Amino acid sequence: MGKGMKAGKKPKNRQGGGGGDMQKQLKQLQAMQAEMEQTQAELEEKQVTTTAGGGAIEVTVNGKKEITKLTIDKDVVDPDDVEMLQDLVIAAVNEAMRQIAELEESEMSRITGGFGGLGGFGF
């Protein structure tokens, strides 16, 4: 028993209402989930374009993390140095994917206010 409590006495509810707060929180979570779904749909429509090799390689990736455009300057195509071309393509694609992930994280943290562990709620 806590200090100053008598046998048989129930502790006071410090939440002051109980069920109403839970309903309010549930509604807030549902609204947040709806906003996140809307934002995710909007993100899927966005695109980022990055370059590598001083513009010799250009890659466009959409919010679904799909490459929608790849441009290779013909001057960078050297049959004797295919590895350089491969490295430039990889660098451009990785940068585009990083930018899409950063955009997604920024938009979602705007909605969640920086909450971390919302995974259990289907977010």
N, CA, C and O atoms as a MOPAC input file, in Angstrom:
PM7 MOZYME 1SCF
protein

 N      0.84200 1    -1.18500 1     0.00000 1
 C      0.00000 1     0.00000 1     0.00000 1
 C      0.88200 1     1.24200 1     0.00000 1
 O      1.96200 1     1.26900 1     0.58900 1
 N      0.38200 1     2.26300 1    -0.68000 1
 C      1.15000 1     3.49400 1    -0.74200 1
 C      1.06900 1     4.25100 1     0.56200 1
 O      0.22100 1     3.97600 1     1.41200 1
 N      1.94400 1     5.18700 1     0.70300 1
 C      2.01100 1     6.01300 1     1.90300 1
 C      0.68600 1     6.76300 1     2.08700 1
 O      0.19700 1     7.41400 1     1.16400 1
 N      0.12800 1     6.66200 1     3.27000 1
 C     -1.09200 1     7.39000 1     3.60300 1
 C     -2.36700 1     6.70700 1     3.13500 1
 O     -3.45000 1     7.26900 1     3.29900 1
 N     -2.27700 1     5.50800 1     2.55400 1
 C     -3.48900 1     4.80900 1     2.10000 1
 C     -3.99600 1     3.89200 1     3.20300 1
 O     -3.21500 1     3.26800 1     3.92200 1
 N     -5.28400 1     3.82200 1     3.32000 1
 C     -5.90200 1     2.94500 1     4.29900 1
 C     -6.37200 1     1.67500 1     3.60600 1
 O     -6.67500 1     1.68500 1     2.41300 1
 N     -6.43000 1     0.59700 1     4.34800 1
 C     -6.88500 1    -0.68200 1     3.81500 1
 C     -8.27600 1    -0.53900 1     3.22900 1
 O     -9.15700 1     0.06900 1     3.83500 1
 N     -8.46900 1    -1.11100 1     2.03000 1
 C     -9.77500 1    -1.09600 1     1.39700 1
 C    -10.06600 1     0.16200 1     0.60700 1
 O    -11.08900 1     0.22700 1    -0.07400 1
 N     -9.20700 1     1.16100 1     0.67200 1
 C     -9.42900 1     2.39600 1    -0.05500 1
 C     -8.76300 1     2.29100 1    -1.42200 1
 O     -7.60100 1     1.89700 1    -1.52300 1
 N     -9.49400 1     2.64200 1    -2.46600 1
 C     -8.95500 1     2.57900 1    -3.82100 1
 C     -8.18500 1     3.85700 1    -4.12500 1
 O     -8.59000 1     4.94500 1    -3.71500 1
 N     -7.07800 1     3.72400 1    -4.84300 1
 C     -6.34500 1     4.93000 1    -5.24200 1
 C     -7.17400 1     5.74200 1    -6.23300 1
 O     -7.97900 1     5.19000 1    -6.98300 1
 N     -6.96900 1     7.04700 1    -6.22600 1
 C     -7.69900 1     7.92700 1    -7.12200 1
 C     -7.20400 1     7.72500 1    -8.55300 1
 O     -6.02500 1     7.45900 1    -8.78800 1
 N     -8.11800 1     7.85500 1    -9.48800 1
 C     -7.77800 1     7.75800 1   -10.90100 1
 C     -7.13300 1     9.08200 1   -11.31200 1
 O     -7.78100 1    10.12900 1   -11.31500 1
 N     -5.89600 1     9.01800 1   -11.64500 1
 C     -5.16100 1    10.24100 1   -11.98900 1
 C     -5.38900 1    10.67400 1   -13.42700 1
 O     -4.95600 1    11.76200 1   -13.80700 1
 N     -6.05700 1     9.85900 1   -14.24400 1
 C     -6.30200 1    10.21000 1   -15.63500 1
 C     -7.55400 1    11.05800 1   -15.77600 1
 O     -7.74700 1    11.72100 1   -16.79600 1
 N     -8.39100 1    11.04100 1   -14.77800 1
 C     -9.54900 1    11.91300 1   -14.75100 1
 C    -10.57100 1    11.64600 1   -15.83300 1
 O    -10.93400 1    12.58800 1   -16.53700 1
 N    -11.03700 1    10.49200 1   -16.00900 1
 C    -12.09200 1    10.23900 1   -16.97100 1
 C    -11.95000 1     8.87400 1   -17.58600 1
 O    -12.95200 1     8.21700 1   -17.86800 1
 N    -10.76100 1     8.44100 1   -17.79700 1
 C    -10.51300 1     7.09400 1   -18.26400 1
 C    -10.94900 1     6.86200 1   -19.69300 1
 O    -10.19100 1     7.15000 1   -20.61900 1
 N    -12.15900 1     6.34400 1   -19.90000 1
 C    -12.63800 1     5.92600 1   -21.20600 1
 C    -12.67500 1     7.02600 1   -22.24200 1
 O    -12.38600 1     6.77900 1   -23.41300 1
 N    -13.02100 1     8.22300 1   -21.84300 1
 C    -13.08900 1     9.34500 1   -22.77700 1
 C    -11.73800 1     9.67200 1   -23.37700 1
 O    -11.64100 1    10.00200 1   -24.55900 1
 N    -10.69600 1     9.58000 1   -22.57000 1
 C     -9.34300 1     9.84900 1   -23.06700 1
 C     -8.92900 1     8.80600 1   -24.09800 1
 O     -8.28800 1     9.12900 1   -25.09800 1
 N     -9.29600 1     7.56800 1   -23.84800 1
 C     -8.94600 1     6.49600 1   -24.77700 1
 C     -9.65500 1     6.69900 1   -26.11000 1
 O     -9.05800 1     6.50300 1   -27.16900 1
 N    -10.91300 1     7.08700 1   -26.06100 1
 C    -11.66800 1     7.34800 1   -27.28800 1
 C    -11.03900 1     8.50100 1   -28.07300 1
 O    -10.90900 1     8.44500 1   -29.29600 1
 N    -10.65900 1     9.53400 1   -27.34700 1
 C    -10.03300 1    10.69800 1   -27.98500 1
 C     -8.71200 1    10.30000 1   -28.64700 1
 O     -8.43100 1    10.71200 1   -29.77300 1
 N     -7.90700 1     9.50400 1   -27.95100 1
 C     -6.63000 1     9.05400 1   -28.50200 1
 C     -6.84100 1     8.16300 1   -29.72400 1
 O     -6.10300 1     8.26400 1   -30.70400 1
 N     -7.84200 1     7.29700 1   -29.66600 1
 C     -8.13700 1     6.42100 1   -30.79200 1
 C     -8.54600 1     7.23700 1   -32.01600 1
 O     -8.11800 1     6.94200 1   -33.13200 1
 N     -9.36500 1     8.25400 1   -31.81000 1
 C     -9.77800 1     9.11800 1   -32.91800 1
 C     -8.57300 1     9.86800 1   -33.49800 1
 O     -8.46700 1    10.04000 1   -34.71200 1
 N     -7.66800 1    10.31200 1   -32.61700 1
 C     -6.46800 1    11.00500 1   -33.08200 1
 C     -5.59400 1    10.05900 1   -33.90300 1
 O     -5.05600 1    10.45600 1   -34.93700 1
 N     -5.44900 1     8.81600 1   -33.45500 1
 C     -4.66400 1     7.83400 1   -34.19500 1
 C     -5.30000 1     7.52100 1   -35.54500 1
 O     -4.59800 1     7.37900 1   -36.54600 1
 N     -6.62500 1     7.41300 1   -35.57300 1
 C     -7.31400 1     7.15500 1   -36.83100 1
 C     -7.13800 1     8.31700 1   -37.80000 1
 O     -6.93300 1     8.10800 1   -38.99500 1
 N     -7.21800 1     9.53300 1   -37.28900 1
 C     -7.01500 1    10.71100 1   -38.13600 1
 C     -5.58100 1    10.75200 1   -38.64900 1
 O     -5.34300 1    11.08900 1   -39.80900 1
 N     -4.62300 1    10.40700 1   -37.78300 1
 C     -3.21800 1    10.38800 1   -38.17500 1
 C     -2.99000 1     9.32100 1   -39.24400 1
 O     -2.25800 1     9.55400 1   -40.20600 1
 N     -3.60500 1     8.16700 1   -39.08300 1
 C     -3.45700 1     7.09800 1   -40.06500 1
 C     -4.02800 1     7.52800 1   -41.41700 1
 O     -3.41700 1     7.27300 1   -42.45400 1
 N     -5.18000 1     8.17200 1   -41.41300 1
 C     -5.79000 1     8.64100 1   -42.65700 1
 C     -4.88500 1     9.67600 1   -43.33100 1
 O     -4.70600 1     9.65700 1   -44.54900 1
 N     -4.32500 1    10.56800 1   -42.53700 1
 C     -3.41800 1    11.58100 1   -43.09900 1
 C     -2.15500 1    10.93100 1   -43.65100 1
 O     -1.64000 1    11.35300 1   -44.68600 1
 N     -1.65900 1     9.91500 1   -42.97000 1
 C     -0.46400 1     9.21800 1   -43.44900 1
 C     -0.75000 1     8.49400 1   -44.76100 1
 O      0.09000 1     8.49000 1   -45.66100 1
 N     -1.91900 1     7.88600 1   -44.87600 1
 C     -2.28700 1     7.20600 1   -46.12000 1
 C     -2.40100 1     8.20400 1   -47.26000 1
 O     -1.96100 1     7.92500 1   -48.37600 1
 N     -2.98500 1     9.36400 1   -46.99100 1
 C     -3.10000 1    10.42300 1   -48.00500 1
 C     -1.70900 1    10.90300 1   -48.42500 1
 O     -1.43300 1    11.06700 1   -49.61400 1
 N     -0.84600 1    11.12300 1   -47.44800 1
 C      0.50900 1    11.58300 1   -47.73800 1
 C      1.28000 1    10.53500 1   -48.52700 1
 O      2.02200 1    10.87600 1   -49.44800 1
 N      1.11100 1     9.26000 1   -48.17700 1
 C      1.79200 1     8.19000 1   -48.90000 1
 C      1.34800 1     8.18000 1   -50.36000 1
 O      2.17200 1     8.00500 1   -51.25700 1
 N      0.06900 1     8.36400 1   -50.59900 1
 C     -0.43600 1     8.41100 1   -51.97700 1
 C      0.16500 1     9.59500 1   -52.73200 1
 O      0.51200 1     9.47800 1   -53.90700 1
 N      0.28500 1    10.73100 1   -52.05400 1
 C      0.88800 1    11.91400 1   -52.68100 1
 C      2.37900 1    11.68400 1   -52.94300 1
 O      2.89800 1    12.09500 1   -53.98100 1
 N      3.06300 1    11.03200 1   -52.00900 1
 C      4.48300 1    10.74700 1   -52.19400 1
 C      4.72400 1     9.83700 1   -53.39300 1
 O      5.72300 1     9.98100 1   -54.09800 1
 N      3.81200 1     8.90400 1   -53.62100 1
 C      3.96800 1     7.98700 1   -54.74400 1
 C      3.93700 1     8.72200 1   -56.07900 1
 O      4.45600 1     8.21700 1   -57.07500 1
 N      3.33600 1     9.90300 1   -56.10900 1
 C      3.25600 1    10.69800 1   -57.33300 1
 C      4.49700 1    11.56500 1   -57.55200 1
 O      4.72300 1    12.05800 1   -58.65700 1
 N      5.29500 1    11.74900 1   -56.51000 1
 C      6.48300 1    12.60800 1   -56.61600 1
 C      7.61600 1    11.87500 1   -57.32900 1
 O      7.64000 1    10.64600 1   -57.40000 1
 N      8.54900 1    12.66000 1   -57.85100 1
 C      9.71900 1    12.10200 1   -58.51200 1
 C     10.94900 1    12.89900 1   -58.10400 1
 O     10.86300 1    14.09600 1   -57.83100 1
 N     12.08600 1    12.22800 1   -58.06500 1
 C     13.35200 1    12.92700 1   -57.89100 1
 C     14.26900 1    12.50500 1   -59.03400 1
 O     14.23200 1    11.36800 1   -59.50400 1
 N     15.08600 1    13.45000 1   -59.46200 1
 C     16.05800 1    13.18500 1   -60.52400 1
 C     17.43000 1    13.52300 1   -59.98700 1
 O     17.64100 1    14.59600 1   -59.42100 1
 N     18.36400 1    12.60200 1   -60.16800 1
 C     19.73500 1    12.81900 1   -59.72900 1
 C     20.67600 1    12.52400 1   -60.88800 1
 O     20.30800 1    11.88300 1   -61.87300 1
 N     21.89900 1    13.01100 1   -60.74000 1
 C     22.90600 1    12.77700 1   -61.77100 1
 C     24.18500 1    12.26100 1   -61.13300 1
 O     24.39600 1    12.37800 1   -59.92600 1
 N     25.01800 1    11.69600 1   -61.96500 1
 C     26.35800 1    11.26100 1   -61.55100 1
 C     27.29600 1    11.51000 1   -62.72300 1
 O     26.86900 1    11.62600 1   -63.87200 1
 N     28.57200 1    11.59000 1   -62.40800 1
 C     29.56600 1    11.81000 1   -63.45800 1
 C     29.41500 1    13.14600 1   -64.13800 1
 O     29.59100 1    13.26200 1   -65.35100 1
 N     29.08300 1    14.16900 1   -63.34700 1
 C     28.94000 1    15.50700 1   -63.91000 1
 C     27.77700 1    15.62400 1   -64.88000 1
 O     27.81000 1    16.45300 1   -65.78900 1
 N     26.75500 1    14.80900 1   -64.70000 1
 C     25.57100 1    14.85600 1   -65.56100 1
 C     25.58600 1    13.80600 1   -66.66100 1
 O     24.66300 1    13.74300 1   -67.47400 1
 N     26.62700 1    12.98100 1   -66.69100 1
 C     26.70700 1    11.94500 1   -67.71900 1
 C     25.62700 1    10.88500 1   -67.54400 1
 O     25.17500 1    10.28700 1   -68.52000 1
 N     25.21900 1    10.65600 1   -66.31000 1
 C     24.14000 1     9.71600 1   -66.00200 1
 C     23.05400 1    10.49500 1   -65.27700 1
 O     23.33300 1    11.24600 1   -64.34200 1
 N     21.81700 1    10.31100 1   -65.71400 1
 C     20.68600 1    10.95200 1   -65.05100 1
 C     19.63200 1     9.88500 1   -64.77200 1
 O     19.25100 1     9.12300 1   -65.66000 1
 N     19.16800 1     9.84300 1   -63.52000 1
 C     18.18200 1     8.84800 1   -63.10100 1
 C     17.00000 1     9.56000 1   -62.45800 1
 O     17.18000 1    10.47200 1   -61.65100 1
 N     15.79300 1     9.14000 1   -62.81900 1
 C     14.57600 1     9.64000 1   -62.19000 1
 C     13.89200 1     8.46000 1   -61.51200 1
 O     13.69200 1     7.40300 1   -62.10900 1
 N     13.53500 1     8.67400 1   -60.23400 1
 C     12.87100 1     7.64600 1   -59.43200 1
 C     11.58500 1     8.24900 1   -58.88700 1
 O     11.56200 1     9.40500 1   -58.46400 1
 N     10.50900 1     7.45700 1   -58.90100 1
 C      9.24400 1     7.94600 1   -58.35100 1
 C      9.09800 1     7.54300 1   -56.88900 1
 O      9.94800 1     6.84400 1   -56.33700 1
 N      8.01700 1     7.99000 1   -56.27600 1
 C      7.76900 1     7.71900 1   -54.86400 1
 C      7.48500 1     6.26400 1   -54.55600 1
 O      7.47000 1     5.87000 1   -53.39000 1
 N      7.26100 1     5.46100 1   -55.58100 1
 C      7.09500 1     4.02200 1   -55.38800 1
 C      8.45500 1     3.31600 1   -55.42200 1
 O      8.54000 1     2.09000 1   -55.34800 1
 N      9.50100 1     4.11700 1   -55.53500 1
 C     10.88400 1     3.63500 1   -55.60200 1
 C     11.12100 1     2.80100 1   -56.85600 1
 O     11.78500 1     1.76400 1   -56.83000 1
 N     10.54800 1     3.29800 1   -57.96100 1
 C     10.74100 1     2.68100 1   -59.26300 1
 C     11.52400 1     3.65800 1   -60.13500 1
 O     11.26200 1     4.86000 1   -60.11900 1
 N     12.47700 1     3.14000 1   -60.88700 1
 C     13.20900 1     3.97700 1   -61.83400 1
 C     12.28300 1     4.22600 1   -63.01600 1
 O     11.82400 1     3.28600 1   -63.66600 1
 N     12.01200 1     5.50200 1   -63.29100 1
 C     11.11300 1     5.83600 1   -64.39000 1
 C     11.86100 1     6.38200 1   -65.59800 1
 O     11.31200 1     6.45300 1   -66.69700 1
 N     13.13000 1     6.77300 1   -65.38700 1
 C     13.90700 1     7.30600 1   -66.49800 1
 C     15.38900 1     7.10700 1   -66.20500 1
 O     15.84500 1     7.32100 1   -65.08100 1
 N     16.12200 1     6.70300 1   -67.21000 1
 C     17.57200 1     6.56200 1   -67.10500 1
 C     18.17100 1     7.09600 1   -68.39700 1
 O     17.88000 1     6.59400 1   -69.48200 1
 N     19.01100 1     8.11900 1   -68.27000 1
 C     19.66000 1     8.71500 1   -69.42800 1
 C     21.16600 1     8.56100 1   -69.26400 1
 O     21.72800 1     8.89700 1   -68.22200 1
 N     21.81200 1     8.04500 1   -70.31200 1
 C     23.26100 1     7.86600 1   -70.30700 1
 C     23.82700 1     8.64600 1   -71.48000 1
 O     23.48100 1     8.38800 1   -72.63200 1
 N     24.69500 1     9.59900 1   -71.18400 1
 C     25.36200 1    10.37900 1   -72.22600 1
 C     26.24600 1     9.43100 1   -73.03400 1
 O     27.01700 1     8.65900 1   -72.46300 1
 N     26.13500 1     9.48700 1   -74.36300 1
 C     26.88400 1     8.56000 1   -75.21200 1
 C     28.39500 1     8.71800 1   -75.03700 1
 O     29.14700 1     7.77800 1   -75.29300 1
 N     28.84400 1     9.89800 1   -74.60200 1
 C     30.28800 1    10.11200 1   -74.43000 1
 C     30.86500 1     9.33500 1   -73.24600 1
 O     32.07700 1     9.13200 1   -73.17200 1
 N     30.01300 1     8.90200 1   -72.32600 1
 C     30.49600 1     8.16600 1   -71.16200 1
 C     30.53600 1     6.65300 1   -71.43000 1
 O     31.07200 1     5.88800 1   -70.62700 1
 N     29.96300 1     6.23300 1   -72.56600 1
 C     29.96600 1     4.80800 1   -72.91100 1
 C     31.30400 1     4.46800 1   -73.55300 1
 O     31.59500 1     4.85900 1   -74.68300 1
 N     32.09900 1     3.73400 1   -72.80300 1
 C     33.42100 1     3.30400 1   -73.26400 1
 C     33.49300 1     1.79500 1   -73.10800 1
 O     33.54700 1     1.29400 1   -71.98500 1
 N     33.49300 1     1.05700 1   -74.22000 1
 C     33.51400 1    -0.40200 1   -74.13500 1
 C     34.71500 1    -0.94400 1   -73.35300 1
 O     34.67500 1    -2.06600 1   -72.84800 1
 N     35.77700 1    -0.14700 1   -73.25700 1
 C     36.95900 1    -0.59000 1   -72.51900 1
 C     36.87400 1    -0.27400 1   -71.03100 1
 O     37.73100 1    -0.69400 1   -70.25300 1
 N     35.83200 1     0.47100 1   -70.63100 1
 C     35.68900 1     0.82100 1   -69.21200 1
 C     34.22600 1     0.70900 1   -68.78100 1
 O     33.63300 1     1.68500 1   -68.32000 1
 N     33.65800 1    -0.46300 1   -68.93000 1
 C     32.27300 1    -0.71700 1   -68.55400 1
 C     32.08300 1    -0.53500 1   -67.04600 1
 O     31.01500 1    -0.10800 1   -66.60700 1
 N     33.09600 1    -0.85000 1   -66.25900 1
 C     32.99600 1    -0.73200 1   -64.80500 1
 C     32.71600 1     0.70000 1   -64.37700 1
 O     31.94500 1     0.91900 1   -63.44300 1
 N     33.32300 1     1.68000 1   -65.03800 1
 C     33.06700 1     3.07500 1   -64.68600 1
 C     31.60000 1     3.41600 1   -64.93700 1
 O     30.96600 1     4.08000 1   -64.11700 1
 N     31.06300 1     2.96500 1   -66.06500 1
 C     29.66200 1     3.21900 1   -66.39000 1
 C     28.75400 1     2.57500 1   -65.34400 1
 O     27.79200 1     3.19500 1   -64.89000 1
 N     29.05300 1     1.35500 1   -64.96700 1
 C     28.27000 1     0.66900 1   -63.94700 1
 C     28.30900 1     1.43300 1   -62.62900 1
 O     27.27800 1     1.59500 1   -61.97600 1
 N     29.48300 1     1.90300 1   -62.23600 1
 C     29.63000 1     2.66000 1   -60.99100 1
 C     28.82400 1     3.95200 1   -61.02200 1
 O     28.21100 1     4.33000 1   -60.02300 1
 N     28.82400 1     4.63200 1   -62.17100 1
 C     28.06600 1     5.88200 1   -62.29000 1
 C     26.56000 1     5.62700 1   -62.19600 1
 O     25.83900 1     6.39000 1   -61.55400 1
 N     26.09300 1     4.57100 1   -62.82500 1
 C     24.66500 1     4.23700 1   -62.75700 1
 C     24.28000 1     3.90100 1   -61.32500 1
 O     23.26100 1     4.37400 1   -60.82400 1
 N     25.08800 1     3.09100 1   -60.67200 1
 C     24.80800 1     2.72500 1   -59.27800 1
 C     24.78600 1     3.96800 1   -58.39100 1
 O     23.89900 1     4.11000 1   -57.54900 1
 N     25.74000 1     4.85800 1   -58.56900 1
 C     25.80000 1     6.07700 1   -57.75100 1
 C     24.55100 1     6.93500 1   -57.95500 1
 O     23.98200 1     7.44300 1   -56.98800 1
 N     24.13000 1     7.09600 1   -59.19100 1
 C     22.95200 1     7.91800 1   -59.47800 1
 C     21.68100 1     7.28300 1   -58.91000 1
 O     20.85000 1     7.98000 1   -58.32800 1
 N     21.52600 1     5.98400 1   -59.07200 1
 C     20.33500 1     5.29200 1   -58.56000 1
 C     20.30700 1     5.35100 1   -57.03300 1
 O     19.26800 1     5.64500 1   -56.44200 1
 N     21.43000 1     5.07400 1   -56.40300 1
 C     21.47600 1     5.10900 1   -54.93200 1
 C     21.14200 1     6.49600 1   -54.39100 1
 O     20.44000 1     6.61500 1   -53.38600 1
 N     21.63000 1     7.52700 1   -55.03700 1
 C     21.33000 1     8.89000 1   -54.58800 1
 C     19.84500 1     9.20300 1   -54.75900 1
 O     19.24100 1     9.82700 1   -53.88700 1
 N     19.26000 1     8.78100 1   -55.86000 1
 C     17.82500 1     9.00800 1   -56.07900 1
 C     16.99700 1     8.27500 1   -55.02000 1
 O     16.03700 1     8.83100 1   -54.48600 1
 N     17.36500 1     7.04000 1   -54.72000 1
 C     16.64800 1     6.26600 1   -53.69700 1
 C     16.80100 1     6.91800 1   -52.31900 1
 O     15.85000 1     6.95000 1   -51.53800 1
 N     17.98600 1     7.43100 1   -52.02400 1
 C     18.21900 1     8.11000 1   -50.75100 1
 C     17.33900 1     9.34700 1   -50.64000 1
 O     16.75800 1     9.60500 1   -49.58500 1
 N     17.23800 1    10.11200 1   -51.72200 1
 C     16.42700 1    11.32800 1   -51.70100 1
 C     14.93900 1    11.02000 1   -51.54300 1
 O     14.23100 1    11.73300 1   -50.83300 1
 N     14.46600 1     9.96900 1   -52.19700 1
 C     13.05700 1     9.57200 1   -52.04500 1
 C     12.79700 1     9.15300 1   -50.60000 1
 O     11.78400 1     9.54100 1   -50.01900 1
 N     13.69700 1     8.36800 1   -50.01600 1
 C     13.52300 1     7.92200 1   -48.62800 1
 C     13.53500 1     9.11200 1   -47.67100 1
 O     12.76700 1     9.14800 1   -46.71000 1
 N     14.40300 1    10.07600 1   -47.93300 1
 C     14.48500 1    11.27000 1   -47.09700 1
 C     13.19600 1    12.09200 1   -47.19800 1
 O     12.70300 1    12.60600 1   -46.19400 1
 N     12.66300 1    12.21200 1   -48.39500 1
 C     11.41000 1    12.93500 1   -48.60800 1
 C     10.26600 1    12.24100 1   -47.87000 1
 O      9.45000 1    12.89600 1   -47.22000 1
 N     10.21500 1    10.92500 1   -47.97300 1
 C      9.18700 1    10.14800 1   -47.29300 1
 C      9.29700 1    10.30200 1   -45.77400 1
 O      8.29400 1    10.51300 1   -45.09100 1
 N     10.49700 1    10.19700 1   -45.26300 1
 C     10.70700 1    10.32800 1   -43.81400 1
 C     10.30700 1    11.70900 1   -43.32300 1
 O      9.68900 1    11.84500 1   -42.26800 1
 N     10.66000 1    12.72800 1   -44.08600 1
 C     10.33500 1    14.10100 1   -43.71400 1
 C      8.82200 1    14.31600 1   -43.65700 1
 O      8.31000 1    14.91600 1   -42.71200 1
 N      8.11600 1    13.82400 1   -44.66900 1
 C      6.66800 1    13.99800 1   -44.71500 1
 C      5.97500 1    13.22000 1   -43.59900 1
 O      5.05000 1    13.73300 1   -42.96900 1
 N      6.40900 1    12.00300 1   -43.35500 1
 C      5.76300 1    11.18300 1   -42.32800 1
 C      6.05900 1    11.71900 1   -40.92100 1
 O      5.18100 1    11.68500 1   -40.05800 1
 N      7.27100 1    12.21000 1   -40.67700 1
 C      7.56800 1    12.73400 1   -39.34700 1
 C      6.82000 1    14.04500 1   -39.10300 1
 O      6.55800 1    14.40200 1   -37.95400 1
 N      6.47700 1    14.76000 1   -40.16800 1
 C      5.64800 1    15.96300 1   -40.03500 1
 C      4.27800 1    15.57500 1   -39.48400 1
 O      3.70600 1    16.28900 1   -38.66100 1
 N      3.76500 1    14.45200 1   -39.93800 1
 C      2.44000 1    13.99600 1   -39.50000 1
 C      2.49800 1    13.42900 1   -38.08800 1
 O      1.65700 1    13.75400 1   -37.25000 1
 N      3.47900 1    12.59100 1   -37.82700 1
 C      3.53200 1    11.90600 1   -36.53700 1
 C      4.13700 1    12.75000 1   -35.44100 1
 O      4.08800 1    12.37600 1   -34.26900 1
 N      4.70500 1    13.88100 1   -35.80400 1
 C      5.32500 1    14.74700 1   -34.81100 1
 C      6.54700 1    14.09900 1   -34.18100 1
 O      6.91500 1    14.42400 1   -33.05200 1
 N      7.17600 1    13.18400 1   -34.90800 1
 C      8.39800 1    12.56200 1   -34.41900 1
 C      8.17500 1    11.32500 1   -33.57700 1
 O      9.13200 1    10.77300 1   -33.03300 1
 N      6.89900 1    10.86100 1   -33.45100 1
 C      6.66200 1     9.62700 1   -32.70900 1
 C      7.45600 1     8.52800 1   -33.36600 1
 O      7.47000 1     8.41600 1   -34.59200 1
 N      8.11900 1     7.71400 1   -32.56600 1
 C      8.92400 1     6.64900 1   -33.13900 1
 C      8.20000 1     5.34100 1   -33.25800 1
 O      8.09200 1     4.80900 1   -34.36200 1
 N      7.69700 1     4.79700 1   -32.17500 1
 C      7.21100 1     3.43400 1   -32.14900 1
 C      5.75500 1     3.27200 1   -32.50200 1
 O      4.99700 1     2.69900 1   -31.71900 1
 N      5.33600 1     3.75800 1   -33.66200 1
 C      3.94400 1     3.60000 1   -34.06700 1
 C      3.72800 1     2.35200 1   -34.90100 1
 O      2.62800 1     2.13200 1   -35.40700 1
 N      4.75600 1     1.53100 1   -35.05400 1
 C      4.64900 1     0.33800 1   -35.87700 1
 C      3.54100 1    -0.57900 1   -35.43400 1
 O      2.91600 1    -1.21900 1   -36.27900 1
 N      3.27000 1    -0.67300 1   -34.16300 1
 C      2.22400 1    -1.53900 1   -33.64500 1
 C      0.83300 1    -1.08700 1   -34.02300 1
 O     -0.12400 1    -1.84500 1   -33.86700 1
 N      0.70100 1     0.13200 1   -34.51600 1
 C     -0.59600 1     0.65200 1   -34.91400 1
 C     -0.81300 1     0.55800 1   -36.42600 1
 O     -1.78600 1     1.09600 1   -36.95400 1
 N      0.09100 1    -0.12400 1   -37.10900 1
 C     -0.07100 1    -0.28500 1   -38.55400 1
 C      0.44700 1     0.88400 1   -39.36500 1
 O      0.07700 1     1.04400 1   -40.52800 1
 N      1.28600 1     1.69200 1   -38.77600 1
 C      1.82600 1     2.84400 1   -39.50500 1
 C      3.16100 1     2.49300 1   -40.07900 1
 O      3.79000 1     3.32600 1   -40.73300 1

